[in-house]
């Protein structure tokens, strides 16, 4: 009941972050190495695939995260079960608005809403056959990366005063850096796999793009 939503949420947020991070770190710089006339089509194809993959990840993340919330809000001492706790009113009154853990959950929910609204809105537009990457698409990816990474950070913020603030801050930042780096790697692998399976281009484009992309991702 508790493990599945937690790990599903972790997997989804990692794919979300890593897929979005591929654009500034890998695909755009790699496309810039190609001949000018080949860049627009490949940029359009890769941006669309990465955007739709990130959108699918956040769609999975939302219910998994809400299931985590219900688990955290469930008070077993009162005899409440998981299903008995799925009531927005009591969750708000008895957990979200009245406990430190609940207040932190409000931050996480706000960050999730921010990432979902921005990315899903852009992904819905990308479904059109005549879609072209807008000039502000980089901002969409940046906001999504920020929201995902900040949601990971919010998971680590203590809700009780630690005995050693310096040590706690240091170790929590290390954990956050580790998780964010893992998200870029794991989610990036998923994004590269999606691009490899779905983007069709000529042999010259394939050689020019993938040789540069795989070198950048390996770094």
C-alpha positions as a Markdown table, in Angstrom:
| # | Residue | x | y | z |
|---|---|---|---|---|
| 1 | Unk | 0.0 | 0.0 | 0.0 |
| 2 | Unk | 2.8 | 2.4 | 0.9 |
| 3 | Unk | 5.7 | 1.2 | -1.2 |
| 4 | Unk | 4.1 | 1.1 | -4.6 |
| 5 | Unk | 2.9 | 4.7 | -4.7 |
| 6 | Unk | 6.2 | 6.0 | -3.3 |
| 7 | Unk | 8.4 | 4.2 | -5.8 |
| 8 | Unk | 6.0 | 4.9 | -8.7 |
| 9 | Unk | 6.1 | 8.6 | -7.8 |
| 10 | Unk | 9.9 | 8.5 | -7.6 |
| 11 | Unk | 10.2 | 6.8 | -11.0 |
| 12 | Unk | 7.8 | 9.2 | -12.6 |
| 13 | Unk | 9.4 | 12.4 | -11.2 |
| 14 | Unk | 12.9 | 11.1 | -12.3 |
| 15 | Unk | 11.6 | 10.5 | -15.8 |
| 16 | Unk | 10.0 | 13.9 | -15.8 |
| 17 | Unk | 13.2 | 15.7 | -14.7 |
| 18 | Unk | 15.6 | 13.7 | -16.8 |
| 19 | Unk | 13.5 | 13.9 | -20.0 |
| 20 | Unk | 13.2 | 17.7 | -19.7 |
| 21 | Unk | 16.9 | 18.1 | -18.9 |
| 22 | Unk | 17.8 | 16.3 | -22.1 |
| 23 | Unk | 16.9 | 19.3 | -24.2 |
| 24 | Unk | 19.3 | 21.9 | -22.8 |
| 25 | Unk | 22.0 | 19.4 | -21.9 |
| 26 | Unk | 22.0 | 17.0 | -24.9 |
| 27 | Unk | 19.6 | 17.4 | -27.8 |
| 28 | Unk | 19.8 | 21.1 | -28.6 |
| 29 | Unk | 23.6 | 21.4 | -28.5 |
| 30 | Unk | 23.8 | 18.2 | -30.6 |
| 31 | Unk | 21.4 | 19.5 | -33.2 |
| 32 | Unk | 23.4 | 22.8 | -33.4 |
| 33 | Unk | 26.3 | 20.8 | -34.8 |
| 34 | Unk | 24.3 | 19.7 | -37.8 |
| 35 | Unk | 24.0 | 21.6 | -41.1 |
| 36 | Unk | 21.6 | 24.5 | -40.8 |
| 37 | Unk | 18.9 | 23.1 | -43.2 |
| 38 | Unk | 18.7 | 19.9 | -41.1 |
| 39 | Unk | 18.2 | 21.5 | -37.7 |
| 40 | Unk | 14.5 | 22.7 | -37.7 |
| 41 | Unk | 12.9 | 19.3 | -38.5 |
| 42 | Unk | 15.1 | 17.4 | -36.0 |
| 43 | Unk | 14.6 | 20.0 | -33.3 |
| 44 | Unk | 10.8 | 19.8 | -33.8 |
| 45 | Unk | 10.8 | 16.0 | -33.6 |
| 46 | Unk | 13.0 | 15.8 | -30.5 |
| 47 | Unk | 11.3 | 18.6 | -28.7 |
| 48 | Unk | 7.9 | 17.1 | -29.3 |
| 49 | Unk | 8.9 | 13.6 | -28.1 |
| 50 | Unk | 10.6 | 14.9 | -25.0 |
| 51 | Unk | 7.7 | 17.1 | -24.2 |
| 52 | Unk | 5.1 | 14.3 | -24.6 |
| 53 | Unk | 7.3 | 11.8 | -22.6 |
| 54 | Unk | 7.6 | 14.4 | -19.7 |
| 55 | Unk | 3.8 | 14.9 | -19.9 |
| 56 | Unk | 3.2 | 11.2 | -19.6 |
| 57 | Unk | 5.5 | 11.0 | -16.6 |
| 58 | Unk | 3.7 | 13.8 | -14.7 |
| 59 | Unk | 0.3 | 12.2 | -15.5 |
| 60 | Unk | 1.6 | 9.0 | -13.7 |
| 61 | Unk | 3.2 | 11.1 | -10.9 |
| 62 | Unk | 0.1 | 12.9 | -9.9 |
| 63 | Unk | -2.1 | 9.9 | -8.8 |
| 64 | Unk | 1.0 | 8.2 | -7.3 |
| 65 | Unk | 1.8 | 11.4 | -5.3 |
| 66 | Unk | -1.8 | 11.7 | -4.1 |
| 67 | Unk | -1.7 | 8.1 | -2.9 |
| 68 | Unk | 1.4 | 9.0 | -1.0 |
| 69 | Unk | -0.5 | 11.9 | 0.6 |
| 70 | Unk | -3.4 | 9.7 | 1.7 |
| 71 | Unk | -0.9 | 7.3 | 3.2 |
| 72 | Unk | 0.8 | 10.1 | 5.1 |
| 73 | Unk | -2.5 | 11.5 | 6.3 |
| 74 | Unk | -4.0 | 8.2 | 7.4 |
| 75 | Unk | -4.1 | 8.0 | 11.2 |
| 76 | Unk | -4.1 | 4.3 | 12.0 |
| 77 | Unk | -4.4 | 5.0 | 15.7 |
| 78 | Unk | -8.0 | 6.2 | 15.0 |
| 79 | Unk | -8.7 | 3.0 | 13.1 |
| 80 | Unk | -8.7 | 4.6 | 9.7 |
| 81 | Unk | -7.7 | 2.6 | 6.6 |
| 82 | Unk | -6.3 | 3.9 | 3.4 |
| 83 | Unk | -9.6 | 3.9 | 1.7 |
| 84 | Unk | -11.4 | 5.4 | 4.7 |
| 85 | Unk | -9.0 | 8.3 | 4.6 |
| 86 | Unk | -9.7 | 9.3 | 1.0 |
| 87 | Unk | -11.8 | 12.3 | 2.0 |
| 88 | Unk | -10.6 | 15.8 | 0.9 |
| 89 | Unk | -12.3 | 17.5 | 3.8 |
| 90 | Unk | -10.7 | 15.6 | 6.7 |
| 91 | Unk | -7.3 | 15.5 | 4.9 |
| 92 | Unk | -7.4 | 19.3 | 4.6 |
| 93 | Unk | -8.6 | 19.9 | 8.2 |
| 94 | Unk | -6.7 | 17.2 | 10.1 |
| 95 | Unk | -3.4 | 17.1 | 8.1 |
| 96 | Unk | -2.7 | 19.6 | 5.4 |
| 97 | Unk | -3.8 | 22.7 | 7.2 |
| 98 | Unk | -2.9 | 21.7 | 10.8 |
| 99 | Unk | 0.4 | 19.8 | 10.8 |
| 100 | Unk | 4.0 | 20.6 | 9.8 |
| 101 | Unk | 4.1 | 17.6 | 7.5 |
| 102 | Unk | 0.8 | 18.8 | 5.9 |
| 103 | Unk | 2.3 | 22.3 | 5.3 |
| 104 | Unk | 5.2 | 20.7 | 3.5 |
| 105 | Unk | 2.8 | 18.6 | 1.5 |
| 106 | Unk | 1.1 | 21.8 | 0.4 |
| 107 | Unk | 4.4 | 23.0 | -1.0 |
| 108 | Unk | 4.9 | 19.7 | -2.8 |
| 109 | Unk | 1.4 | 19.9 | -4.3 |
| 110 | Unk | 1.9 | 23.5 | -5.5 |
| 111 | Unk | 5.2 | 22.5 | -7.2 |
| 112 | Unk | 3.4 | 19.5 | -8.8 |
| 113 | Unk | 0.6 | 21.7 | -10.0 |
| 114 | Unk | 3.1 | 24.2 | -11.5 |
| 115 | Unk | 5.0 | 21.5 | -13.4 |
| 116 | Unk | 1.9 | 19.8 | -14.5 |
| 117 | Unk | 0.1 | 22.9 | -15.8 |
| 118 | Unk | 3.1 | 24.2 | -17.7 |
| 119 | Unk | 4.2 | 21.0 | -19.3 |
| 120 | Unk | 0.8 | 19.5 | -20.0 |
| 121 | Unk | -0.4 | 22.7 | -21.6 |
| 122 | Unk | 2.6 | 22.8 | -23.9 |
| 123 | Unk | 2.3 | 19.0 | -24.6 |
| 124 | Unk | -1.4 | 19.4 | -25.6 |
| 125 | Unk | -0.4 | 22.0 | -28.2 |
| 126 | Unk | 2.4 | 19.7 | -29.4 |
| 127 | Unk | -0.1 | 17.1 | -30.4 |
| 128 | Unk | -1.2 | 19.2 | -33.4 |
| 129 | Unk | 0.3 | 18.0 | -36.7 |
| 130 | Unk | 1.4 | 21.5 | -37.7 |
| 131 | Unk | 3.1 | 22.2 | -34.3 |
| 132 | Unk | 6.3 | 24.1 | -34.3 |
| 133 | Unk | 8.5 | 24.7 | -31.2 |
| 134 | Unk | 7.7 | 28.2 | -29.9 |
| 135 | Unk | 10.4 | 30.6 | -28.8 |
| 136 | Unk | 9.4 | 30.2 | -25.2 |
| 137 | Unk | 9.6 | 26.4 | -25.2 |
| 138 | Unk | 12.9 | 26.6 | -23.4 |
| 139 | Unk | 11.2 | 28.4 | -20.5 |
| 140 | Unk | 8.6 | 25.5 | -20.4 |
| 141 | Unk | 11.4 | 23.0 | -20.0 |
| 142 | Unk | 13.2 | 25.1 | -17.4 |
| 143 | Unk | 10.0 | 25.6 | -15.3 |
| 144 | Unk | 9.4 | 21.9 | -15.4 |
| 145 | Unk | 12.9 | 21.0 | -14.4 |
| 146 | Unk | 12.7 | 23.5 | -11.5 |
| 147 | Unk | 9.3 | 22.2 | -10.3 |
| 148 | Unk | 10.5 | 18.6 | -10.4 |
| 149 | Unk | 13.8 | 19.3 | -8.7 |
| 150 | Unk | 12.2 | 21.5 | -6.0 |
| 151 | Unk | 9.6 | 18.7 | -5.4 |
| 152 | Unk | 12.4 | 16.3 | -4.7 |
| 153 | Unk | 14.0 | 18.9 | -2.3 |
| 154 | Unk | 10.7 | 19.4 | -0.5 |
| 155 | Unk | 10.6 | 15.7 | 0.3 |
| 156 | Unk | 13.8 | 16.1 | 2.4 |
| 157 | Unk | 13.0 | 19.2 | 4.4 |
| 158 | Unk | 12.7 | 18.2 | 8.1 |
| 159 | Unk | 9.5 | 19.2 | 9.9 |
| 160 | Unk | 11.1 | 19.0 | 13.3 |
| 161 | Unk | 14.1 | 21.0 | 14.5 |
| 162 | Unk | 17.2 | 18.8 | 14.2 |
| 163 | Unk | 19.9 | 18.6 | 16.9 |
| 164 | Unk | 22.6 | 19.6 | 14.4 |
| 165 | Unk | 21.3 | 22.1 | 11.8 |
| 166 | Unk | 24.6 | 22.3 | 9.9 |
| 167 | Unk | 25.0 | 18.6 | 9.6 |
| 168 | Unk | 21.3 | 18.1 | 8.6 |
| 169 | Unk | 21.4 | 20.8 | 5.9 |
| 170 | Unk | 24.6 | 19.4 | 4.5 |
| 171 | Unk | 23.4 | 15.8 | 4.4 |
| 172 | Unk | 20.0 | 16.7 | 3.0 |
| 173 | Unk | 21.6 | 18.8 | 0.2 |
| 174 | Unk | 23.8 | 15.9 | -0.6 |
| 175 | Unk | 20.8 | 13.6 | -0.8 |
| 176 | Unk | 19.0 | 16.1 | -3.0 |
| 177 | Unk | 22.0 | 16.4 | -5.3 |
| 178 | Unk | 22.2 | 12.6 | -5.5 |
| 179 | Unk | 18.5 | 12.2 | -6.3 |
| 180 | Unk | 18.5 | 15.0 | -8.9 |
| 181 | Unk | 21.6 | 13.7 | -10.6 |
| 182 | Unk | 20.0 | 10.2 | -10.6 |
| 183 | Unk | 16.9 | 11.7 | -12.1 |
| 184 | Unk | 18.9 | 13.4 | -14.9 |
| 185 | Unk | 20.6 | 10.0 | -15.6 |
| 186 | Unk | 17.6 | 7.7 | -15.3 |
| 187 | Unk | 15.1 | 10.0 | -16.9 |
| 188 | Unk | 17.7 | 10.9 | -19.6 |
| 189 | Unk | 18.1 | 7.2 | -20.5 |
| 190 | Unk | 14.3 | 6.9 | -20.9 |
| 191 | Unk | 14.2 | 10.0 | -23.0 |
| 192 | Unk | 17.1 | 8.8 | -25.3 |
| 193 | Unk | 15.3 | 5.5 | -25.6 |
| 194 | Unk | 12.1 | 7.2 | -26.7 |
| 195 | Unk | 14.0 | 9.4 | -29.2 |
| 196 | Unk | 15.8 | 6.3 | -30.6 |
| 197 | Unk | 12.6 | 4.4 | -31.1 |
| 198 | Unk | 10.4 | 7.1 | -32.4 |
| 199 | Unk | 12.4 | 9.8 | -34.3 |
| 200 | Unk | 13.1 | 8.9 | -37.9 |
| 201 | Unk | 15.8 | 10.8 | -39.8 |
| 202 | Unk | 18.4 | 10.2 | -42.6 |
| 203 | Unk | 21.6 | 8.3 | -42.1 |
| 204 | Unk | 23.6 | 11.6 | -42.1 |
| 205 | Unk | 21.4 | 13.2 | -39.5 |
| 206 | Unk | 21.4 | 10.0 | -37.4 |
| 207 | Unk | 25.2 | 9.8 | -37.4 |
| 208 | Unk | 25.7 | 13.5 | -36.8 |
| 209 | Unk | 23.1 | 13.7 | -34.0 |
| 210 | Unk | 23.6 | 10.5 | -32.1 |
| 211 | Unk | 27.4 | 10.6 | -32.0 |
| 212 | Unk | 27.3 | 14.1 | -30.4 |
| 213 | Unk | 24.2 | 13.3 | -28.2 |
| 214 | Unk | 25.7 | 10.1 | -26.7 |
| 215 | Unk | 29.0 | 11.9 | -26.0 |
| 216 | Unk | 27.3 | 14.7 | -24.2 |
| 217 | Unk | 25.0 | 12.4 | -22.3 |
| 218 | Unk | 28.0 | 10.2 | -21.3 |
| 219 | Unk | 29.7 | 13.3 | -19.8 |
